[in-house]
Amino acid sequence: MNIGDQINVLRTEGERIAVAGGELALNALVPTCPGWIVKDLLTHIGTVHRWAAAIVGGALPYDPRKQDFQRIVGPTPHDDLLVDWVREGLLRLAAVLESAPDDLQCWQVFPAQSSRRFWVRRQAHETTIHRVDAEQARGDEISPVGRDFAADGIDELLLGFHGRPSSRVRALRPSVLHIHATDLPPGRGDWYVHPTDTGPLVTFSEVESPHCVIEGPVELLYLALWNRLPFDDLAVHGDPALLHLWRNYSAVRWVDPVDV
């Protein structure tokens, strides 16, 4: 997907969060984020958008969470103003990403083709995943996720987040988890995850007799791998230990100072 398309996704998904936040009680539970209520979700997305806008807008070479985070993000507003605060942060982030130069160099969570491309992609997926959280809290049907965008999100998760030394998806014995999107063309919808004792390696060449296969539409794979849907609507074959490994250790955590 190009940068313009992803910024449009960011805007659309962020507005959906704001709409849901305005309709829900702030103390309503968010079932996909255990321990969170809607106020936590809105505070998180508003905070993340301001954090990302500060990094991109200031071309910061460091993660401001380690130094001047509170100054950059500012105080959380009164409950009555929280939804407007979320919208303000969303609009500011989208504008900063649109105006950022293609050769931007700033801190980013993992390597990418460019810093601008990294942050556009990261915030589009961050916002989409939390939009799903908001819809789940409201008890809605989940709004669709485009196939190309979902495939890109699987790439980001597997190659980006779990390409880092901090990934907890590890195993002592060699094994292969094959993720197969049934609605993508051959060569685009297959990921082979090889957990090792230092983290997972992801390849794209066919592996004969993988230990476990998870397959289904790419949208459901995207949401399940990001721990927003159960794997019940997907076909799972082979060793269930690899599925359990993913469920238990794949979560990306904001509380980790190197994670988003």
Secondary structure, DSSP 8 states (H G I E B T S, - for coil): --HHHHHHHHHHHHHHHHHHHHHS-TT-B-TTSTT-BHHHHHHHHHHHHHHHHHHHHTT-SS-GGGTTHHHHH-----GGGHHHHHHHHHHHHHHHHHHS-TT-----SS--S-HHHHHHHHHHHHHHHHHHHHHHHHT-------HHHHHHHHHIIIIIGGGSTT-----SS---EEEEETTS-TTTSEEEEEEETTEEEEE-S--SS-SEEEEE-HHHHHHHHTTSS-GGGSEEEE-HHHHHHHHHH----TTSTT--
